[in-house]
Amino acid sequence: MAGKAIEITDASFAELIKSETPVLVDFWAEWCGPCKMIGPVVEEIAGEYEGKAIVGKLDVDANSNVPASFGIRSIPTLMIFKGGVVVDKIVGAVPKSVLTAKLEAHV
């Protein structure tokens, strides 16, 4: 799926974040207004960072184990993983420039 954020599930999460390529995970839900605002931005970043980073979205309603394990209470929460470790975290809908700057630091 070129240039599109991948769908991440509780089942696929652990293997995916082990990557040495930075992984940006958008924790979101269908009913969340700010999530809908930042969703298109996450998709744009997926296209722009294709080959440099993995960008995915995890629906917290359909997949509750991973968000619970990270103590996620507010969405959208975006986390950047590298080698299985959280290297950055952003809570709330932020401008694209903020997301790309944080991601760029780990590419």
N, C-alpha and C positions, 0 to 999 in steps of 0.2 A: 504494500500500500504506500506508494511513493507520496511523500509530502503530507502525510496524514498522521495524526496522533493515533497510537495504537490503543486498543482497549485492554486494560490490565485488570486481572481478577485476583482474588485471594490465592488461587491456585498457581497463577503464573508469576506472581510478584517476586517471590524469593529468588528464583532463578534469574529473572530479568535484572534485578538491581545489582547482581554480582559483577556485571559488566564493568570493564575498565573505562568504557565510553561513558560519559556522564548521562544519567537518566533523570529527566524531569518528569515528575509524577504530579498530575493535577487531581487532587481529591475533591470530588464534586457530587452534586445530586441534581436531579431533574427539577425539583421544586425550588432550588436556590437561585434567587435573582442575580446576586453578584457572580455566581458560577456561570450563568448564561451570558453575562457581560464579558467575562474573561475567556470563555470557551473559544470564540473565534480567534482571539489573540494566541491562545495555545496552539490552535491549528496552524496559524501563520508561522509560528516559531518551528513547528514540526517540519514544515516545508523548507524554511530557511536553514535549518540546522541538520538537514538530512545528510547522513554520512559523518557528522561531527558529534551528534548527540541523539539519544533515543528520547522521544517525547510520547508520553502516554497519559491516559485518563483512567481513574479508578472511581467507579460509581459507589459511593459509601453506603447507599441503601441496599444494593445487590451484593456488596462485598464488605462485611462488617469486621472481619477478623483483623485485617491489616490496619485499618484506621484505629481500631481499639488498641492494637499493640503499640502504636505511636502516640496514643493519647490525644488524637485529633478531636477537638471539640468544636472548632469553627471551620466552616468551609466558605469559600474555597481555601484550601491549604495546598500550597505547591512545595514539594520537597525535591531537592537535587541529591541524587545518590551517585557515588563513584566507588567501585570496588566493594559494594555492599554496605557502605557507610554513608550516613546523612552528612553532606558537606554544606548544605544551605537549606533554609526554610523561609517561605514567604506566606503570611496569612492575610487573606483578604484580596479583593480585586485591586490590582496595582497596574500602573501604566506598563505598556509593552517594554519600554526602555529599562524599567527596573528589572523585569524578568530576564531580558537579554543580557544586561550587565552582569547579573548574578551567574547566569549560565556561561557567559563568556569567560568568567574567572576560572572555570573548571574544564574548559574545552582543551 
